Amino acid sequence: MPHGVRDAGVGGHVELQRSWQRLLGLWTDRPRREGSLILERYRIQELLGMGSYGLTYLCVDEQNGKEVALKESKPSKGRLSARLLDREADVMNRMNHPAIPKLLHAFKYKGRSCIVTEYIRGETLEQCIFEQGLKYTEQECLALAIQLLAPLVHVHEQGYIHGDVRIPNVIFREGQIHLIDFGLARRMGEPLLPELKRRMRELPEPEDEPASPDQDLQDLGHFLLFMLYSAYEPEKGKAPASWQEELELTPELRHMLERLLGLRPGYTAGAPELQVEVKRVLDSYSSEKGTQIGDVLLP
Ligand SMILES: Nc1ncnc2c1ncn2[C@@H]1O[C@H](COP(=O)(O)OP(=O)(O)OP(=O)(O)O)[C@@H](O)[C@H]1O
């Protein structure tokens, strides 16, 4: 048999097997029905999202009438998904900060791992930008960064990194931000688990280095760039350029971003050092314009 024909046959078989597995996955991971009860306690209101390893629902806890976020492992991903969810519960259990949803309950239900956390009714910053079309000034971006640094410092103090600081993982509610999704959190110094590496496959250059606060600070740099680009209006016909050329930033913020993104020496003392730096820049705006940090984010 010519080589190509045999390869096409094997390739076709593998492709067919993959399609079959995908279909099977869709069936086994189909979301539970709205109104159904989990553990005779959590009444499902709606499906919030279907991630790589879990399904997240908005539920009402029938014991107290409170809204909660319930994440259950995906059956198609087997024990691995359950293990990752148990890991997430273990990390969340160590956190105690007003800007991080509290872990309320972790249990097994019909062979799946489930974690229940406080539900934060608000909008993610991704929704604020891409659905509501909000635009953030430099001062507002820094005011958000200072808020975000508070839970981040807490995570680092507990000896962990969050590992996924991005605009879809930050919820804004009543002038305050909340950091969610600890699915990629790691202990300081811990290498990326092979299974987490697979989960990050679609991201550019998965981090192979042992976990360090620098990784969260670098993510915070990218987070700030996303926020700053919300107000960027490209000039017609102008070729795309670097962020340094496109965004009109004060020299202080540009310098800070270059440090966060590894273009200059970073913040060796970690998030607390950055906190001081962001506060200093924000204070310089406040004294110029007579505004307070909190003012800029409130309607
Ligand atoms: N505590 C919470 N309060 C409010 N909304 C939440 C909460 N936790 C998760 N969500 C929302 O639920 C959806 C699913 O979130 P989650 O972070 O669990 O998984 P994901 O982002 O879909 O997938 P992955 O885990 O692969 O990143 C998102 O829209 C998120 O904003």
The ligand as an ORCA input file, in Angstrom:
! r2SCAN-3c Opt
* xyz 0 1
  N     -18.079     33.392     42.692
  C     -18.598     33.787     41.521
  N     -19.501     34.786     41.482
  C     -20.044     35.175     40.298
  N     -19.751     34.625     39.114
  C     -18.855     33.625     39.093
  C     -18.251     33.154     40.290
  N     -17.397     32.150     39.965
  C     -17.494     31.976     38.638
  N     -18.373     32.873     38.100
  C     -18.727     33.004     36.689
  O     -19.007     31.714     36.210
  C     -18.488     31.529     34.910
  C     -17.602     30.301     34.923
  O     -16.482     30.603     35.727
  P     -15.265     29.674     36.100
  O     -14.147     30.592     36.434
  O     -15.670     28.742     37.136
  O     -14.952     28.802     34.862
  P     -14.548     29.236     33.384
  O     -13.885     30.603     33.443
  O     -15.744     29.110     32.515
  O     -13.596     28.130     32.973
  P     -12.138     27.824     33.411
  O     -12.256     27.237     34.779
  O     -11.681     26.857     32.371
  O     -11.374     29.145     33.411
  C     -17.770     32.822     34.547
  O     -18.634     33.608     33.733
  C     -17.551     33.524     35.857
  O     -17.614     34.911     35.727
*
